[in-house]
């Protein structure tokens, strides 16, 4: 991804943010890109999952009072990436749709509610038509979302609503149903192997959400049973992409990878979460498109380097 930067703006007194960062055009995929080690299964994933639980629930809470650098990272490095896409299967004649993509917020030990509130307030000033949150809203337990609900609530003011799908961390502890109910209480609707028709202009498009690939129970048959293949699909893990393309999904939005979270200059991700090398940015395969955001939060370490936290504003324009 080769971003083009412009001047920064100041949010309140201490919140500096890059206002615009253009994403590179879609990268064509052959369908043969694959890493030897599958990061979605096996001993490595099991070790990572238990380390996440240990650090987020038992170790870091004792350190956070004296060491919490992630607030500094967000205040100075969070940025908004932008892309304009014309998916081949998008309903013709619809006016442009501005979709705000958030992912991997990771409410909990590293993120502070007031910092998230600042981010959300700024993002809603960009006037999205639709907000989508593609999973991992918590870090280690479902109850972690509670202190952040007031900060998340403004997302529901988008004219076409705010929508959520589950990620792997949303299954780490507690009951995911607690997350769904809590978000519903502030106007954010969860789509779990479900679709809805969203009116826009004089027409509509189909929005869907698929369950997490690793710890959830994705059900493609249920997803497409009522309204057909979604035009826009929320899928936490980008490795859902080839299955989605095979089912005729027009555009998939994902997170999960954190862009690697730690990257050397111009180097590959240190933490590789996608088996199919779908680490960040925009991809194309056949007639389907995928957008992968680095996401907002952090896991294991309260730090990012070379993969700054971001949200993505996607403008979807009907193909002429």
Secondary structure, 3 states (H helix, E strand, C coil): CCCCECCEEEECCCEEEEEEEECCCCEECCCCCCCCCCCCCHHHHHHHHHHHHHHHHHHHHHCCCCCCCHHHHHHHHCEEEEEEECCCCCCCCCCCEEEEEECCCCECCCCCHHHHHHHHHHHHCCCCCEEEEECCCECCCHHHHHHHHHHHHHHHHCCCCEEEECCHHHHCCCCHHHHHHHHHHCCEEECCCEEEEEEECCEEEEEEEECCCCCCCCCHHHHCCCCCCCCEEEEEEHHHHHHHHHCCCCEEEEECCHHHCEECCCCCECCCCCCCCCCCEEEEECCEEEEECCCCCCCCCCCCECCCCEEEEEEECCCC
